[in-house]
Amino acid sequence: MFRFRDSRKMDQENHPLDPTRDARTVPASHVLGENGELLMCGCERAKVKEARRIVVKVGTKIICGSRGQLDLRRVESLVQDLAALWEEGRDIILVSSGAIGAGVGRLGLSRKPRTIPEKQAAAAVGQGILMQHYETFFTPHRVVVAQVLLTREDITDRERYLNARHTLQSLLGFRVIPIVNENDTVAVEEIRFGDNDTLAALVACLVDADLLILLTDLDGYYTADPHKNKDAELIPEIYEITPEIEAAAGGCGSALATGGMETKITAAKVSMQAGIPLVIASGMRKGTLQAVLKGEQTGSLFVPREDRMKARKLWIAFGSPVQGTLVVDAGAAGALLKKGKSLLPSGIVSVEGSFTTGNVVSIVDPAGQEIARGISNYNAQALQLIKGQNSRKIKEILGYHDYDEVVHRDNLTIVLDNGTREEV
């Protein structure tokens, strides 16, 4: 059961779907704590202002409306807000729905496609249209955009995960805004059951985002559907996703969209577990993104329990099975433990087990003590050839040189006696 203090009911005169309104802030009057207790909110919002790498997801209903026709005014407004954040020096990744919706509009269909081939055809038509408009609206801001299409296998398969991660990291290094969508033209299960809310959460984990923002047609998370219940109350901050919150999330959204508040709660579970704050806010008004990044009480903030780095390090240490072992010399062990360095091939004495690029490996010192675990940039066969060698000789030995490091520090966790240790 929800319990609040000085609760704010939905303002019927200022409907959240009104696109002419500026982003408004929500008073910090009620917050649901981990045990249902009331908490004052606001302190966590200050941390949001510090976010440098931000994933923003926009839904079909925001940029296509209910008929499937792209609303270019909304697309342009979204681009202006994203460009403003980019000009502040922040890294921006946009996860954009709307390909199938745009295809429906171009094909002149009056309803959402029902069969998988119809959905794939609509996505194939709409994806190009969507990217063309993004390119047109971003160009005046001198922002370069790139299309990135992902499937679930790109996340779950370690080698493809690393490839996608490095591609996105390289794009961000060039100050490009990646525009990500699910590859609906080839995926089947993803279209039938998937949603871009979950994709956005996985992308946020992929790029080590500081913040995930889901733009929707509501002001945030309500205790009930505010379109149907005038007593629905908005929760500014959520510290734990309870069964009551999941039950109140309801079902899917519009006829053209595949997601709804239910999928946003699923995305919040992923992001909170990964230590990434998530905000659900209105995408129907200009200025919402700026308000969120100013630390204002806009939308609903899902507060993670752990900081991003700790959660990610724990995932590397215990979230994936160890596929092999790298024995390192005393010098490499000291560099890892005392200096916070990456593991180079020159420090590896022996390689045990059979593993591929992207697998988690155990790193042990000369005495056989496990000191770290990390994601390997090379497979076992390659490491047998380059162990003990300087990084400059990698290409000469293997014929290619993808990385200087065998395990980069960002993908490594120090572990001692089967427990985590504070980072150097």
C-alpha positions in Angstrom: 0.0 0.0 0.0 1.2 3.5 -0.8 1.5 6.0 2.0 2.3 9.7 1.4 2.3 13.1 3.1 1.0 16.2 1.5 0.4 14.3 -1.7 0.1 16.1 -5.0 -2.8 15.0 -7.2 -2.6 15.3 -11.0 -3.5 18.8 -12.1 -6.3 18.4 -14.6 -5.9 22.0 -15.8 -2.2 21.4 -16.6 -2.4 18.1 -18.3 1.0 16.4 -18.8 0.3 15.8 -22.5 0.2 19.6 -23.2 3.2 20.2 -25.4 3.0 24.0 -24.9 4.0 23.9 -21.3 7.5 24.3 -20.0 8.9 21.5 -17.9 7.7 22.0 -14.4 9.2 20.8 -11.2 7.5 18.5 -8.7 7.5 19.5 -5.0 9.6 17.2 -2.9 6.7 16.3 -0.6 6.5 12.6 -0.7 9.0 9.8 -1.3 8.6 6.1 -0.9 11.5 4.5 1.0 12.7 0.9 1.0 10.2 -0.2 3.7 7.4 2.1 2.5 8.4 4.8 4.9 8.2 8.5 4.0 11.4 10.2 3.1 12.3 13.8 2.1 13.7 14.0 -1.4 16.1 16.4 -3.0 19.6 15.3 -1.8 19.9 12.7 -4.6 19.0 15.3 -7.3 22.2 17.2 -6.7 24.2 14.1 -7.8 22.3 14.1 -11.1 23.7 17.4 -12.0 27.2 15.9 -12.1 26.3 13.3 -14.8 28.7 13.5 -17.7 27.6 10.5 -19.8 23.8 10.4 -20.3 21.6 7.9 -22.1 18.2 9.3 -23.2 15.4 7.1 -24.5 12.5 8.6 -26.4 9.4 6.5 -27.1 7.2 6.1 -30.2 4.4 8.1 -28.7 6.6 11.1 -28.1 7.9 11.5 -31.7 5.2 9.8 -33.7 2.0 10.4 -31.8 -0.8 7.9 -31.8 -1.2 7.7 -35.6 2.3 6.7 -36.5 3.2 9.9 -38.3 6.5 11.5 -37.3 5.9 14.8 -35.5 8.8 16.8 -36.8 8.1 19.6 -34.3 8.7 17.3 -31.4 11.7 15.7 -33.1 13.3 19.1 -33.6 12.5 20.1 -30.0 14.1 16.9 -28.7 17.2 17.5 -30.8 17.6 21.1 -29.6 17.5 19.9 -26.0 20.0 17.1 -26.7 22.3 19.5 -28.5 22.2 21.9 -25.6 23.5 19.1 -23.3 26.1 18.1 -25.8 27.4 21.7 -26.0 27.9 21.6 -22.2 30.5 18.9 -22.8 28.4 15.9 -21.8 28.4 12.6 -23.7 25.0 11.8 -25.1 23.6 8.5 -26.3 20.0 8.6 -27.8 18.0 5.4 -27.8 15.1 6.2 -30.1 12.0 4.3 -30.8 9.8 5.3 -33.7 11.2 3.2 -36.6 8.2 1.0 -36.9 5.8 3.9 -36.3 7.5 6.0 -38.9 7.3 3.1 -41.4 3.6 2.8 -40.6 3.1 6.4 -41.5 5.1 6.2 -44.7 3.3 3.0 -45.8 -0.1 4.6 -45.1 -1.2 1.9 -42.7 -4.0 2.7 -40.3 -2.9 0.3 -37.6 0.2 -1.3 -36.1 1.5 -4.3 -38.1 0.4 -7.5 -36.6 2.8 -10.1 -38.1 6.5 -10.3 -37.7 7.2 -9.7 -41.5 4.9 -6.6 -41.4 6.8 -5.2 -38.4 10.1 -5.9 -40.0 9.0 -4.2 -43.3 7.7 -1.2 -41.4 11.0 -1.0 -39.4 13.1 -1.2 -42.6 11.1 1.7 -44.2 11.0 3.8 -41.0 14.6 3.5 -39.8 15.9 5.4 -42.8 13.2 8.1 -42.4 14.0 8.5 -38.7 17.7 8.9 -39.2 17.3 11.3 -42.0 15.3 13.7 -39.8 17.7 13.3 -36.9 20.6 14.2 -39.3 18.7 17.2 -40.6 17.9 18.6 -37.2 21.4 17.9 -35.6 23.4 19.4 -38.5 22.7 23.1 -37.7 24.2 22.4 -34.2 27.3 20.9 -35.8 26.6 17.6 -34.1 27.5 14.4 -35.9 25.2 11.5 -35.4 25.7 7.7 -36.0 23.2 5.0 -36.3 23.8 1.9 -34.1 21.5 -1.1 -34.4 21.7 -3.7 -31.7 20.1 -7.1 -30.9 20.0 -8.8 -27.6 22.9 -11.1 -28.7 25.1 -8.0 -28.9 24.6 -7.6 -25.2 24.7 -11.2 -24.0 27.5 -12.5 -26.1 30.7 -11.3 -24.5 32.8 -10.8 -27.7 30.0 -8.9 -29.4 29.4 -7.0 -26.1 32.9 -5.8 -26.2 32.8 -4.9 -29.8 29.6 -2.8 -29.3 31.1 -1.2 -26.2 34.3 -0.2 -27.9 32.4 1.1 -31.0 30.2 3.3 -28.8 33.2 4.4 -26.7 35.0 5.4 -30.0 32.0 7.3 -31.2 31.8 9.2 -28.0 35.5 9.9 -28.2 34.9 11.6 -31.5 32.0 13.7 -29.9 29.5 11.8 -32.0 25.9 11.2 -30.7 25.1 7.5 -31.2 21.4 7.0 -32.1 20.6 3.4 -30.9 17.7 1.2 -31.8 16.9 -2.4 -31.8 17.6 -4.1 -35.1 14.0 -4.7 -35.8 14.5 -5.7 -39.4 16.3 -9.0 -38.4 15.2 -9.6 -34.8 12.1 -11.6 -34.2 11.8 -12.2 -30.4 13.0 -8.6 -29.8 10.0 -7.2 -31.7 7.5 -9.5 -30.3 8.6 -9.2 -26.6 11.3 -6.6 -26.5 11.1 -2.9 -25.8 13.5 0.1 -26.1 13.2 0.9 -22.3 15.1 -2.3 -21.5 17.4 -1.7 -24.4 18.2 1.8 -23.0 19.0 0.3 -19.6 21.4 -2.3 -21.2 23.0 0.5 -23.3 23.5 2.5 -20.2 25.3 -0.4 -18.6 27.3 -0.9 -21.8 28.7 2.6 -21.9 29.0 3.0 -18.1 26.5 5.9 -18.1 26.1 8.3 -15.2 22.4 8.7 -15.8 19.5 7.2 -17.8 16.5 9.3 -18.7 13.3 7.7 -20.1 11.1 10.3 -21.8 7.4 9.4 -21.8 4.0 11.0 -22.1 3.6 11.3 -18.3 5.4 13.5 -15.8 6.9 10.5 -14.1 5.8 7.4 -12.2 2.3 7.6 -10.7 0.6 5.4 -8.2 -2.0 4.7 -10.9 -2.7 5.6 -14.5 -3.4 9.4 -14.3 -5.3 9.2 -17.6 -7.9 7.0 -15.8 -7.5 7.9 -12.1 -7.7 11.5 -11.0 -6.3 10.6 -7.6 -3.1 9.3 -9.1 -0.1 10.6 -7.3 3.4 11.2 -8.6 6.4 9.8 -6.7 9.4 12.1 -7.1 12.0 9.6 -5.8 12.0 5.8 -5.5 14.7 3.9 -3.6 13.4 0.4 -4.0 11.0 -1.2 -6.5 8.4 -2.9 -4.4 5.6 -5.3 -5.5 3.2 -2.4 -5.1 5.2 -0.3 -7.5 5.3 -3.1 -10.1 1.6 -3.7 -9.7 0.8 0.0 -10.2 2.9 0.1 -13.4 0.1 -1.6 -15.4 0.5 -2.9 -18.9 1.7 -1.7 -22.3 1.2 1.8 -23.8 -0.3 2.9 -27.1 -1.2 0.6 -30.1 2.0 1.6 -31.9 4.4 1.3 -28.9 5.8 -1.9 -27.5 6.5 -0.6 -24.0 4.6 1.1 -21.2 5.2 2.0 -17.6 5.7 -1.7 -16.8 8.7 -1.9 -19.1 10.1 1.3 -17.6 10.0 -0.4 -14.2 11.9 -3.3 -15.6 14.5 -0.9 -17.0 14.7 0.8 -13.6 15.5 -2.6 -12.0 18.4 -3.1 -14.4 19.8 0.4 -14.0 19.5 0.4 -10.2 21.2 -2.9 -10.0 24.0 -1.5 -12.1 24.3 1.6 -9.9 23.0 4.0 -12.6 20.3 6.5 -11.6 17.2 6.6 -13.8 14.7 9.4 -14.3 11.3 8.9 -15.9 10.1 12.3 -17.1 7.8 14.0 -19.6 9.0 14.1 -23.2 6.0 16.2 -24.3 7.5 19.5 -23.3 10.6 21.4 -24.1 13.2 21.8 -21.4 12.6 18.6 -19.5 16.2 17.4 -20.0 17.7 20.7 -18.8 15.5 20.6 -15.8 16.6 17.1 -14.8 20.3 18.0 -15.3 19.9 21.1 -13.2 18.9 18.9 -10.3 15.3 20.1 -10.2 12.5 17.9 -8.9 11.4 16.9 -12.4 9.9 13.5 -13.1 10.6 10.4 -10.9 14.1 9.5 -9.9 15.0 5.9 -9.2 18.0 6.0 -6.9 20.5 3.1 -7.1 21.8 1.6 -3.9 25.4 1.5 -4.9 27.6 3.8 -6.9 28.2 2.9 -10.5 31.8 1.7 -10.2 31.2 -0.5 -7.2 28.3 -2.2 -8.8 30.1 -2.8 -12.0 33.2 -4.2 -10.3 31.1 -6.6 -8.3 29.5 -7.8 -11.5 32.8 -8.5 -13.0 34.0 -10.3 -9.8 30.9 -12.5 -9.2 28.4 -12.0 -11.9 30.1 -14.0 -14.6 31.8 -17.5 -14.5 35.6 -17.5 -14.6 36.7 -19.2 -17.9 40.5 -19.2 -17.4 43.4 -18.2 -15.3 46.3 -15.8 -15.9 49.4 -16.2 -13.7 51.3 -12.9 -13.4 54.8 -12.1 -12.1 55.4 -10.1 -8.9 55.9 -6.8 -10.8 52.5 -7.1 -12.6 50.8 -8.1 -9.3 52.2 -5.0 -7.6 51.1 -2.8 -10.5 47.6 -4.1 -10.2 47.3 -4.0 -6.4 49.3 -0.9 -5.6 49.2 1.4 -8.6 45.8 0.6 -10.2 47.3 -0.3 -13.5 45.9 -2.4 -16.4 47.3 -5.9 -17.0 49.8 -6.0 -19.9 51.0 -9.1 -21.7 54.6 -8.5 -20.5 53.5 -9.3 -16.9 51.8 -12.7 -17.7 53.8 -15.8 -16.9 51.3 -18.5 -17.9 47.9 -19.0 -19.3 45.5 -21.7 -18.1 42.2 -22.8 -19.5 40.4 -22.2 -22.8 38.5 -18.9 -23.2 37.5 -16.4 -25.8 37.8 -12.6 -26.0 35.3 -11.1 -23.6 35.4 -13.9 -21.1 36.1 -13.3 -17.4 39.5 -14.6 -16.2 41.1 -15.0 -12.8 44.4 -13.3 -12.2 46.7 -15.0 -9.7 50.1 -14.0 -8.3 53.3 -16.1 -8.3 52.2 -17.8 -5.0 48.9 -18.9 -6.6 46.8 -16.4 -4.7 43.9 -14.9 -6.7 44.3 -11.2 -6.7 41.9 -10.0 -9.4 39.3 -10.9 -12.0 38.7 -9.2 -15.3 37.4 -9.3 -18.9 40.1 -10.4 -21.3 40.7 -8.5 -24.5 42.4 -11.6 -26.1 41.5 -15.3 -26.3 43.7 -18.0 -24.6 45.4 -19.0 -27.8 46.6 -15.5 -28.5 47.7 -15.0 -25.0 49.9 -18.1 -25.1 51.8 -16.4 -27.9 52.1 -12.9 -26.5 52.6 -13.7 -22.8 55.7 -12.1 -21.4 56.0 -9.9 -24.5 56.0 -6.1 -24.8 52.7 -4.7 -26.2 54.7 -3.2 -29.1 55.3 -6.8 -30.4 51.6 -7.9 -30.4 51.1 -7.1 -34.1 54.4 -8.7 -35.1 53.4 -11.9 -33.2 49.6 -12.1 -33.9 49.3 -10.2 -37.1 46.9 -7.8 -35.5 47.0 -5.4 -32.5 43.5 -4.6 -31.1 44.6 -3.5 -27.6 47.7 -2.8 -25.6 46.2 -4.2 -22.5 45.1 -7.8 -21.9 42.7 -6.6 -19.2 42.0 -2.9 -19.0 41.7 -1.4 -15.5 38.1 -0.4 -16.2 37.3 -4.1 -16.7 39.2 -5.4 -13.7 38.2 -6.0 -10.1 40.7 -6.6 -7.2 39.7 -9.6 -5.2 41.4 -11.1 -2.2 40.3 -14.2 -0.1 37.1 -14.4 -2.2 36.1 -10.8 -1.3 36.3 -7.5 -3.0 38.8 -4.9 -2.0 38.6 -1.2 -2.2 39.9 0.2 -5.4 43.5 1.5 -5.6 
